[in-house]
């Protein structure tokens, strides 16, 4: 069994833009974050909120559920990690 290796901070994006986009989308649609993202998306959102940062995989997973692209939120920083 492989040991858990945390993702280095250099491979993370700040959670702020992602969290704000999710919160705005939920408000605009009149649904809860959980209803907007589903169970798996809610877990990704909660991890990003708790850590204050998100991996590219987390960002992509949430953006897929919102129908947007990570570049829309992070610009060149997204491409740097990709």
Buried (B, 14 or more C-beta within 10 A) or exposed (E): EEEEEEBEEEEBBBBEBBBEBBEEBBEEEEEEBBEBBEEEBBBBBEBBBEBEBBBBEBBBBBBEBBEEEBEEBBEEBBEEBE
